[in-house]
Amino acid sequence: MKDFGLEIWSENNFIIDGDTININYGNKPSLLQLTQEIRDMGYRGPMIFRFPHIVKKQIASLFYEFNRARAELEYKSSFQAVFPLKVNQFPNFVNTIVDISKDFNYGLEAGSKAELIIAMSHTRMGEPITVNGFKDRDMIGLCFIAGNMGHNITIIIEGLNELKTILEISQEFRIFAPKIGVRIRLHSSGVGVWAKSGGYDSKFGLTSTELLEVYDMLKKHKLLSKLYMIHFHIGSQMSEISPMKKALREAGHIYAQLKKMGAKNLNAINLGGGLAVEYSQHIAKRDRNYSIGEFANDVVFSMSEIAKRNEVNEPEIFIESGRFVSSAHTVTVAPVLELFSQEYHEKALRLKEQNPPLVQELYELYSTMKKSTAREYLHDALDHMESLLTLFDLGYIDIVDRSNSEILADLIIKKATSLLENEHIQELREIQNKVQERYLVNFSIFQSIPDFWGLGQHFPIVPLSHLSKKPTRSATIWDITCDSDGEIGYNKELPLNLHDIDLDNEDYYLGFFLTGAYQEVLGMKHNLFTHPTEVIVKFDENGQYIFEDIIEAQNLVDLLDDLDYDTSYIDKSLKHKIEEISTLTSREKDELLGKLYLYLSENSYLKSY
Ligand SMILES: *Cc1c(COP(=O)(O)O)cnc(C)c1O
């Protein structure tokens, strides 16, 4: 894996410069430098860095590509986009996206009441708001309030009952302000792990029969003029473009037919989300087979063909891409706490005057190994190790001998891998597969990359330093939860190799990339590890970075309060238990209490690192 696959997934947002991975923007600071500076301010545990310039780049490229395709095909209707809030509702992100998208008339999409409140309060007048998902009377009422405020809002109905509720609620308002969209149930569906949103068994959308009923109902209530949008969403992370093309044709025909039947203001087709992100670090396994340019061409072309063939206006093209817009803007950085074989140093050996012959032999293999003998000695060493473990079980060697053999075997593996590192031999790969280094990392997989736990979704992992050296240890990553699922195991098909580090002498951090979509709000508080400390990294006109809006991970008391613990009871109980310690003076008790309060004001992550 050359350069940790940077050229595959990073879209030039990051570059490797000497030893470090740097932000390819402004003065190109290294992530290591940012991390050290934040830690110098006293923050510990994992960190989320947000880069607004990357969000802006994604939005700009979306608009650029669609407008380019429109210009090339002389497409007359507009291109519009909204950000689906379910993908990231954190205020530091939402404020960022609202701020940087001023020039694009870019809006927000809401799928729940709380998200709708964010959209109503944060969207500027005129910017589109779309509302999806299942809705009750209150949610529809909120849409009417938004419309009355003057918001450009479209309620996308998922079923006939929603339309009935809309008709009822509309009686309470003087003007029928929102526009209406219909989510259609497509025959076509996406591919990949998130493809369940499309297709006939999908959870969402109206069948053609229901669509006709909606049409009749709107007509009967003289509200056909409110019907503005056809919506579909074939699932997230579409790995291929062909299902989208099929879905576009299907939706396009529905649009054209309804329009011909008399839905004059039906003017938009909303393709939902689904634009994929390349998460792969390995050429052999790409996640996406199209570019954004190709995607835009295909969408605009399909729409223009359908309009031509049916002699109707070209529809406005709406998109609700979330993953594409937000995933790259976040990097989660976490410190490595321990390498499990780190204690295996030559100085840890406790060799005796007289060692068991196999231990002696291991020692000789280790001392005399050369490049030409590395493979053979390595094999011998692994065999000896097996035998030594059996001898231990049978009581022939003692724990000191066993420890010596473990250390020697590990030293031999390390020496052999470094001697053979430039040879691409199958052998070496197999050895690496067998003997992995375990990196204990100060973060929670459940909190920071829940899609890895839930769906096996890979996220690019790159160490922040040592990048001019070849990483030689095949790595398994362990998080600090007490759950055996909190592990990213070594996969020999898609290997991750990291460096051999002496953590007593230096820090080693891992960057988890593309974590800005879905991961933050899906993150679970398993073992009560919370959303990490986060910071926005902006760049001034000189290209110098500036930290803004640091939000520290929740402290222990607030976290327990969130779970509805009675924190004053916790406080009283702890205090009481300290007061009752009969062996301490009152001064000593005060000191103990002081220490306790200090700990309570910290977050759950391991503090010393
Ligand atoms: C989830 C969702 C999106 C966003 O999908 P991405 O794959 O993240 O782009 C857009 N629209 C609707 C209706 C959704 O449910």
The ligand as an SDF file (V2000), in Angstrom:
LIG
                    3D

 15 15  0  0  0  0  0  0  0  0999 V2000
  -30.1180   10.0130    3.4750 C   0  0  0  0  0  0  0  0  0  0  0  0
  -30.7620   10.7920    2.4630 C   0  0  0  0  0  0  0  0  0  0  0  0
  -30.0120   11.6270    1.6240 C   0  0  0  0  0  0  0  0  0  0  0  0
  -28.5150   11.7030    1.6690 C   0  0  0  0  0  0  0  0  0  0  0  0
  -27.9040   10.6020    1.0660 O   0  0  0  0  0  0  0  0  0  0  0  0
  -26.3290   10.5900    0.7700 P   0  0  0  0  0  0  0  0  0  0  0  0
  -26.0930    9.2450    0.2640 O   0  0  0  0  0  0  0  0  0  0  0  0
  -25.6580   10.8670    2.0590 O   0  0  0  0  0  0  0  0  0  0  0  0
  -26.0330   11.6280   -0.2260 O   0  0  0  0  0  0  0  0  0  0  0  0
  -30.7030   12.3980    0.7120 C   0  0  0  0  0  0  0  0  0  0  0  0
  -32.0330   12.3550    0.6250 N   0  0  0  0  0  0  0  0  0  0  0  0
  -32.7820   11.5480    1.4120 C   0  0  0  0  0  0  0  0  0  0  0  0
  -34.2360   11.5350    1.2690 C   0  0  0  0  0  0  0  0  0  0  0  0
  -32.1790   10.7410    2.3480 C   0  0  0  0  0  0  0  0  0  0  0  0
  -32.9230    9.9450    3.1040 O   0  0  0  0  0  0  0  0  0  0  0  0
  1  2  1  0
  2  3  1  0
  2 14  2  0
  3  4  1  0
  3 10  2  0
  4  5  1  0
  5  6  1  0
  6  7  2  0
  6  8  1  0
  6  9  1  0
 10 11  1  0
 11 12  2  0
 12 13  1  0
 12 14  1  0
 14 15  1  0
M  END
$$$$
